[in-house]
């Protein structure tokens, strides 16, 4: 494949955009090519770049475009809103209808409040937990990602030299510019270890406002919770008066109408949503039990935003959530993903290249570990062969399969995948493993 126009556009962009991009995660998407790809159009499960190359898309705007690109239902609904006014800065009907739909679907959602990005909604949920409990400390887990804002941008990508002792990991800032005061309020804990969790909670007894987690660690290899671990989280938080927060930015609505809490049968006090919620438009939400959320509602705990629940974004979310509540749509996503996952496992066996395929049908990742064992903890990922994943990803790219550049992030599966897309993907996977 040729990428001449993308290369030229990147050179142009570097003259006006910091780093030539609008996000740190877009530094490169073409493997050995020192520039990102520039996309110009998409339809269904496929996207097209400015050089005319087409791809089956498993990045899906980081999981946001769950119904596929240029979905006709979304296009029609949004055309109506575009013609009648997208923003008034006032209350509107779609935001009510969407909140009602979220309440129908999400077990913990007595009340809902909107924001515009996952990072904002996480910040709102943590403020709500702190305001409700009157405490400051938040427990988060190694390798779990909760957005780029200072509140929880801690220990999501620590290196082997930065993690510290297993039982008491260091709080490592995600970036320069995060003050020490933020780190002092965040306690880091290893994932999937109930004994260490209890020790950490005991060591900070009476000071912890919230425990927050990604139920499926979407941003680090789709590491799954071990059986019983989420139940332990729920029980320990209940016993100690701690607010349990599920970051369902990636799992919400994608893994089913009720998200991970319905999938695993564990109900948090608060949950955070974005990505698939908006079907590709910028909207997020945090939702939870009435006792906490009423304090947000009566302004004892303040949260606002000019664009929150705008008619345009709320309409997109309402269409998307309604579609994902259809068992046929959810089933189609899950089946397509499981077929691709099985194709990876088969290619791994056939070509003698060990790997773990972990996650669920709607979102999964491939980890090239020496023995092919699935990961349980963040530190397991230090043994993953990221160079091999990068070669694998590039072999897929040149065969027209587009996935996240970061070797531990998810493949996201679209409801728009058709039989030919799945066949093309499975063939490319087999050829890529052969090339490895």
Beta strands, then each sheet from edge to edge (+ up, - down):
strand 1: 39-43
strand 2: 46-49
strand 3: 54-57
strand 4: 111-115
strand 5: 137-141
strand 6: 186-189
strand 7: 208-213
strand 8: 243-247
strand 9: 270-273
strand 10: 284-288
strand 11: 356-360
strand 12: 363-367
strand 13: 401-402
strand 14: 411-412
sheet 1: 1+ 2- 3+ 13+
sheet 2: 4+ 10- 9+ 8+ 7+ 5+ 6+
sheet 3: 11+ 12- 14+
end
